[in-house]
Amino acid sequence: MNRRRLGTMYLFGIALNGAALVTAASTGATLYAVTFGIVMIYLGLRYWMISRE
């Protein structure tokens, strides 16, 4: 898989986790919201590592 496609997949994952985070936070599921936030940070770091090469 090339870097451009991998970067697109990371951005898509970040967007999906962002939507899940907002949904979890609006329903009061704090633990789920924190988990989605951690996953977003991880995916953001991975995207940053891919994009700077």
Buried (B, 14 or more C-beta within 10 A) or exposed (E): EEEEEBBEBBBEBBEBBBEBBEEBBEEEBEEBBEBBBEBBEBBBEBBEEBEEE
